[in-house]
Amino acid sequence: MVWQCGMSLGLLMSDRTYELRPFGPDGAEYSTRDEYSGLLEPLIAKSMPDLQPAFDEFASCLKSRAERAT
């Protein structure tokens, strides 16, 4: 699933991708990533925080919750 948002005229675009892939016979692998593009991306990217640690924590909590539900 991809969520896309951005500024007018495509000055800055953000694509957040949520991916769930089969992993092994009974499992799945989840990931989230952000990709930015547009004319303002080189200027704004330097001031944006790295969201990967938050994505990793979310994935870990999701895994724990899914394992408790089975």
Secondary structure, 3 states (H helix, E strand, C coil): CEEEEECHHHCCEEEEEEEEEEECCCEEEEEEEEEEECCCHHHHHHHCCCCHHHHHHHHHHHHHHHHHHC
